[in-house]
Amino acid sequence: MGKVECFSLPNLNLIFYSNDHLPAHFHVIGSKWEIKVYIETTTRSSLHYSIKWSRLRRKTPSAKSLRAIAAKVCDHRLQLLEEWERKVLCEL
């Protein structure tokens, strides 16, 4: 497991899991949920993600969090892909 290094967001853990699968993605863990964020298909207007788990039924990240994550992914896409290759792909 490796922490995302190219950016951070308050109160969220951003990680890559070793030996994870394609497509390139990272995990964002909040206090009551975890999502997978897909690096190559996220745009500023649409965060491409899936919910991995949620403690409360229908508990998902806030719209504000989703916008912040999408903006950071777009701003740091190249660095995220480089980290993915270094921390995940080399383990496959």
MODELLER restraints for C-alpha pairs under 7 A, 6 or more apart:
rsr = mdl.restraints
at = mdl.atoms
rsr.add(forms.Gaussian(group=physical.xy_distance, feature=features.Distance(at['CA:1:A'], at['CA:15:A']), mean=6.82, stdev=0.5))
rsr.add(forms.Gaussian(group=physical.xy_distance, feature=features.Distance(at['CA:1:A'], at['CA:16:A']), mean=5.64, stdev=0.5))
rsr.add(forms.Gaussian(group=physical.xy_distance, feature=features.Distance(at['CA:1:A'], at['CA:17:A']), mean=4.37, stdev=0.5))
rsr.add(forms.Gaussian(group=physical.xy_distance, feature=features.Distance(at['CA:1:A'], at['CA:18:A']), mean=4.93, stdev=0.5))
rsr.add(forms.Gaussian(group=physical.xy_distance, feature=features.Distance(at['CA:2:A'], at['CA:15:A']), mean=5.56, stdev=0.5))
rsr.add(forms.Gaussian(group=physical.xy_distance, feature=features.Distance(at['CA:2:A'], at['CA:16:A']), mean=5.12, stdev=0.5))
rsr.add(forms.Gaussian(group=physical.xy_distance, feature=features.Distance(at['CA:2:A'], at['CA:17:A']), mean=6.42, stdev=0.5))
rsr.add(forms.Gaussian(group=physical.xy_distance, feature=features.Distance(at['CA:2:A'], at['CA:87:A']), mean=6.51, stdev=0.5))
rsr.add(forms.Gaussian(group=physical.xy_distance, feature=features.Distance(at['CA:3:A'], at['CA:14:A']), mean=5.96, stdev=0.5))
rsr.add(forms.Gaussian(group=physical.xy_distance, feature=features.Distance(at['CA:3:A'], at['CA:15:A']), mean=4.36, stdev=0.5))
rsr.add(forms.Gaussian(group=physical.xy_distance, feature=features.Distance(at['CA:3:A'], at['CA:16:A']), mean=6.20, stdev=0.5))
rsr.add(forms.Gaussian(group=physical.xy_distance, feature=features.Distance(at['CA:4:A'], at['CA:14:A']), mean=5.42, stdev=0.5))
rsr.add(forms.Gaussian(group=physical.xy_distance, feature=features.Distance(at['CA:4:A'], at['CA:15:A']), mean=5.20, stdev=0.5))
rsr.add(forms.Gaussian(group=physical.xy_distance, feature=features.Distance(at['CA:4:A'], at['CA:16:A']), mean=6.69, stdev=0.5))
rsr.add(forms.Gaussian(group=physical.xy_distance, feature=features.Distance(at['CA:6:A'], at['CA:76:A']), mean=6.88, stdev=0.5))
rsr.add(forms.Gaussian(group=physical.xy_distance, feature=features.Distance(at['CA:6:A'], at['CA:79:A']), mean=6.36, stdev=0.5))
rsr.add(forms.Gaussian(group=physical.xy_distance, feature=features.Distance(at['CA:6:A'], at['CA:80:A']), mean=6.90, stdev=0.5))
rsr.add(forms.Gaussian(group=physical.xy_distance, feature=features.Distance(at['CA:11:A'], at['CA:30:A']), mean=6.93, stdev=0.5))
rsr.add(forms.Gaussian(group=physical.xy_distance, feature=features.Distance(at['CA:12:A'], at['CA:28:A']), mean=6.48, stdev=0.5))
rsr.add(forms.Gaussian(group=physical.xy_distance, feature=features.Distance(at['CA:12:A'], at['CA:29:A']), mean=5.68, stdev=0.5))
rsr.add(forms.Gaussian(group=physical.xy_distance, feature=features.Distance(at['CA:12:A'], at['CA:30:A']), mean=5.16, stdev=0.5))
rsr.add(forms.Gaussian(group=physical.xy_distance, feature=features.Distance(at['CA:13:A'], at['CA:28:A']), mean=5.62, stdev=0.5))
rsr.add(forms.Gaussian(group=physical.xy_distance, feature=features.Distance(at['CA:13:A'], at['CA:29:A']), mean=5.03, stdev=0.5))
rsr.add(forms.Gaussian(group=physical.xy_distance, feature=features.Distance(at['CA:13:A'], at['CA:30:A']), mean=6.75, stdev=0.5))
rsr.add(forms.Gaussian(group=physical.xy_distance, feature=features.Distance(at['CA:14:A'], at['CA:26:A']), mean=6.94, stdev=0.5))
rsr.add(forms.Gaussian(group=physical.xy_distance, feature=features.Distance(at['CA:14:A'], at['CA:27:A']), mean=5.70, stdev=0.5))
rsr.add(forms.Gaussian(group=physical.xy_distance, feature=features.Distance(at['CA:14:A'], at['CA:28:A']), mean=4.68, stdev=0.5))
rsr.add(forms.Gaussian(group=physical.xy_distance, feature=features.Distance(at['CA:14:A'], at['CA:29:A']), mean=6.53, stdev=0.5))
rsr.add(forms.Gaussian(group=physical.xy_distance, feature=features.Distance(at['CA:15:A'], at['CA:26:A']), mean=5.74, stdev=0.5))
rsr.add(forms.Gaussian(group=physical.xy_distance, feature=features.Distance(at['CA:15:A'], at['CA:27:A']), mean=5.22, stdev=0.5))
rsr.add(forms.Gaussian(group=physical.xy_distance, feature=features.Distance(at['CA:15:A'], at['CA:28:A']), mean=6.59, stdev=0.5))
rsr.add(forms.Gaussian(group=physical.xy_distance, feature=features.Distance(at['CA:16:A'], at['CA:26:A']), mean=4.92, stdev=0.5))
rsr.add(forms.Gaussian(group=physical.xy_distance, feature=features.Distance(at['CA:16:A'], at['CA:27:A']), mean=6.19, stdev=0.5))
rsr.add(forms.Gaussian(group=physical.xy_distance, feature=features.Distance(at['CA:16:A'], at['CA:88:A']), mean=6.91, stdev=0.5))
rsr.add(forms.Gaussian(group=physical.xy_distance, feature=features.Distance(at['CA:17:A'], at['CA:88:A']), mean=6.74, stdev=0.5))
rsr.add(forms.Gaussian(group=physical.xy_distance, feature=features.Distance(at['CA:18:A'], at['CA:87:A']), mean=6.47, stdev=0.5))
rsr.add(forms.Gaussian(group=physical.xy_distance, feature=features.Distance(at['CA:18:A'], at['CA:88:A']), mean=4.97, stdev=0.5))
rsr.add(forms.Gaussian(group=physical.xy_distance, feature=features.Distance(at['CA:18:A'], at['CA:91:A']), mean=6.37, stdev=0.5))
rsr.add(forms.Gaussian(group=physical.xy_distance, feature=features.Distance(at['CA:19:A'], at['CA:88:A']), mean=5.65, stdev=0.5))
rsr.add(forms.Gaussian(group=physical.xy_distance, feature=features.Distance(at['CA:19:A'], at['CA:91:A']), mean=5.24, stdev=0.5))
rsr.add(forms.Gaussian(group=physical.xy_distance, feature=features.Distance(at['CA:19:A'], at['CA:92:A']), mean=5.18, stdev=0.5))
rsr.add(forms.Gaussian(group=physical.xy_distance, feature=features.Distance(at['CA:20:A'], at['CA:88:A']), mean=6.27, stdev=0.5))
rsr.add(forms.Gaussian(group=physical.xy_distance, feature=features.Distance(at['CA:24:A'], at['CA:38:A']), mean=6.11, stdev=0.5))
rsr.add(forms.Gaussian(group=physical.xy_distance, feature=features.Distance(at['CA:24:A'], at['CA:39:A']), mean=5.93, stdev=0.5))
rsr.add(forms.Gaussian(group=physical.xy_distance, feature=features.Distance(at['CA:24:A'], at['CA:84:A']), mean=6.60, stdev=0.5))
rsr.add(forms.Gaussian(group=physical.xy_distance, feature=features.Distance(at['CA:25:A'], at['CA:36:A']), mean=6.34, stdev=0.5))
rsr.add(forms.Gaussian(group=physical.xy_distance, feature=features.Distance(at['CA:25:A'], at['CA:37:A']), mean=5.28, stdev=0.5))
rsr.add(forms.Gaussian(group=physical.xy_distance, feature=features.Distance(at['CA:25:A'], at['CA:38:A']), mean=4.36, stdev=0.5))
rsr.add(forms.Gaussian(group=physical.xy_distance, feature=features.Distance(at['CA:25:A'], at['CA:39:A']), mean=5.30, stdev=0.5))
rsr.add(forms.Gaussian(group=physical.xy_distance, feature=features.Distance(at['CA:26:A'], at['CA:36:A']), mean=5.70, stdev=0.5))
rsr.add(forms.Gaussian(group=physical.xy_distance, feature=features.Distance(at['CA:26:A'], at['CA:37:A']), mean=5.45, stdev=0.5))
rsr.add(forms.Gaussian(group=physical.xy_distance, feature=features.Distance(at['CA:26:A'], at['CA:38:A']), mean=6.89, stdev=0.5))
rsr.add(forms.Gaussian(group=physical.xy_distance, feature=features.Distance(at['CA:27:A'], at['CA:34:A']), mean=6.79, stdev=0.5))
rsr.add(forms.Gaussian(group=physical.xy_distance, feature=features.Distance(at['CA:27:A'], at['CA:35:A']), mean=5.66, stdev=0.5))
rsr.add(forms.Gaussian(group=physical.xy_distance, feature=features.Distance(at['CA:27:A'], at['CA:36:A']), mean=4.57, stdev=0.5))
rsr.add(forms.Gaussian(group=physical.xy_distance, feature=features.Distance(at['CA:27:A'], at['CA:37:A']), mean=6.10, stdev=0.5))
rsr.add(forms.Gaussian(group=physical.xy_distance, feature=features.Distance(at['CA:28:A'], at['CA:34:A']), mean=5.65, stdev=0.5))
rsr.add(forms.Gaussian(group=physical.xy_distance, feature=features.Distance(at['CA:28:A'], at['CA:35:A']), mean=5.37, stdev=0.5))
rsr.add(forms.Gaussian(group=physical.xy_distance, feature=features.Distance(at['CA:28:A'], at['CA:36:A']), mean=6.44, stdev=0.5))
rsr.add(forms.Gaussian(group=physical.xy_distance, feature=features.Distance(at['CA:29:A'], at['CA:35:A']), mean=6.59, stdev=0.5))
rsr.add(forms.Gaussian(group=physical.xy_distance, feature=features.Distance(at['CA:32:A'], at['CA:54:A']), mean=5.75, stdev=0.5))
rsr.add(forms.Gaussian(group=physical.xy_distance, feature=features.Distance(at['CA:32:A'], at['CA:55:A']), mean=5.25, stdev=0.5))
rsr.add(forms.Gaussian(group=physical.xy_distance, feature=features.Distance(at['CA:33:A'], at['CA:53:A']), mean=5.53, stdev=0.5))
rsr.add(forms.Gaussian(group=physical.xy_distance, feature=features.Distance(at['CA:33:A'], at['CA:54:A']), mean=4.22, stdev=0.5))
rsr.add(forms.Gaussian(group=physical.xy_distance, feature=features.Distance(at['CA:33:A'], at['CA:55:A']), mean=6.25, stdev=0.5))
rsr.add(forms.Gaussian(group=physical.xy_distance, feature=features.Distance(at['CA:33:A'], at['CA:59:A']), mean=6.96, stdev=0.5))
rsr.add(forms.Gaussian(group=physical.xy_distance, feature=features.Distance(at['CA:33:A'], at['CA:60:A']), mean=6.42, stdev=0.5))
rsr.add(forms.Gaussian(group=physical.xy_distance, feature=features.Distance(at['CA:34:A'], at['CA:51:A']), mean=6.15, stdev=0.5))
rsr.add(forms.Gaussian(group=physical.xy_distance, feature=features.Distance(at['CA:34:A'], at['CA:52:A']), mean=5.33, stdev=0.5))
rsr.add(forms.Gaussian(group=physical.xy_distance, feature=features.Distance(at['CA:34:A'], at['CA:53:A']), mean=5.36, stdev=0.5))
rsr.add(forms.Gaussian(group=physical.xy_distance, feature=features.Distance(at['CA:34:A'], at['CA:54:A']), mean=6.55, stdev=0.5))
rsr.add(forms.Gaussian(group=physical.xy_distance, feature=features.Distance(at['CA:35:A'], at['CA:49:A']), mean=6.41, stdev=0.5))
rsr.add(forms.Gaussian(group=physical.xy_distance, feature=features.Distance(at['CA:35:A'], at['CA:50:A']), mean=5.52, stdev=0.5))
rsr.add(forms.Gaussian(group=physical.xy_distance, feature=features.Distance(at['CA:35:A'], at['CA:51:A']), mean=4.39, stdev=0.5))
rsr.add(forms.Gaussian(group=physical.xy_distance, feature=features.Distance(at['CA:35:A'], at['CA:52:A']), mean=5.07, stdev=0.5))
rsr.add(forms.Gaussian(group=physical.xy_distance, feature=features.Distance(at['CA:36:A'], at['CA:49:A']), mean=5.33, stdev=0.5))
rsr.add(forms.Gaussian(group=physical.xy_distance, feature=features.Distance(at['CA:36:A'], at['CA:50:A']), mean=5.31, stdev=0.5))
rsr.add(forms.Gaussian(group=physical.xy_distance, feature=features.Distance(at['CA:36:A'], at['CA:51:A']), mean=6.42, stdev=0.5))
rsr.add(forms.Gaussian(group=physical.xy_distance, feature=features.Distance(at['CA:36:A'], at['CA:52:A']), mean=6.53, stdev=0.5))
rsr.add(forms.Gaussian(group=physical.xy_distance, feature=features.Distance(at['CA:37:A'], at['CA:48:A']), mean=6.04, stdev=0.5))
rsr.add(forms.Gaussian(group=physical.xy_distance, feature=features.Distance(at['CA:37:A'], at['CA:49:A']), mean=4.42, stdev=0.5))
rsr.add(forms.Gaussian(group=physical.xy_distance, feature=features.Distance(at['CA:37:A'], at['CA:50:A']), mean=6.86, stdev=0.5))
rsr.add(forms.Gaussian(group=physical.xy_distance, feature=features.Distance(at['CA:38:A'], at['CA:48:A']), mean=5.59, stdev=0.5))
rsr.add(forms.Gaussian(group=physical.xy_distance, feature=features.Distance(at['CA:38:A'], at['CA:49:A']), mean=5.86, stdev=0.5))
rsr.add(forms.Gaussian(group=physical.xy_distance, feature=features.Distance(at['CA:39:A'], at['CA:73:A']), mean=6.57, stdev=0.5))
rsr.add(forms.Gaussian(group=physical.xy_distance, feature=features.Distance(at['CA:39:A'], at['CA:77:A']), mean=6.55, stdev=0.5))
rsr.add(forms.Gaussian(group=physical.xy_distance, feature=features.Distance(at['CA:41:A'], at['CA:48:A']), mean=6.15, stdev=0.5))
rsr.add(forms.Gaussian(group=physical.xy_distance, feature=features.Distance(at['CA:42:A'], at['CA:48:A']), mean=4.81, stdev=0.5))
rsr.add(forms.Gaussian(group=physical.xy_distance, feature=features.Distance(at['CA:42:A'], at['CA:70:A']), mean=6.50, stdev=0.5))
rsr.add(forms.Gaussian(group=physical.xy_distance, feature=features.Distance(at['CA:43:A'], at['CA:70:A']), mean=6.43, stdev=0.5))
rsr.add(forms.Gaussian(group=physical.xy_distance, feature=features.Distance(at['CA:43:A'], at['CA:74:A']), mean=6.36, stdev=0.5))
rsr.add(forms.Gaussian(group=physical.xy_distance, feature=features.Distance(at['CA:44:A'], at['CA:70:A']), mean=5.42, stdev=0.5))
rsr.add(forms.Gaussian(group=physical.xy_distance, feature=features.Distance(at['CA:44:A'], at['CA:71:A']), mean=5.46, stdev=0.5))
rsr.add(forms.Gaussian(group=physical.xy_distance, feature=features.Distance(at['CA:44:A'], at['CA:74:A']), mean=6.36, stdev=0.5))
rsr.add(forms.Gaussian(group=physical.xy_distance, feature=features.Distance(at['CA:46:A'], at['CA:70:A']), mean=6.89, stdev=0.5))
rsr.add(forms.Gaussian(group=physical.xy_distance, feature=features.Distance(at['CA:47:A'], at['CA:66:A']), mean=6.55, stdev=0.5))
rsr.add(forms.Gaussian(group=physical.xy_distance, feature=features.Distance(at['CA:47:A'], at['CA:70:A']), mean=5.05, stdev=0.5))
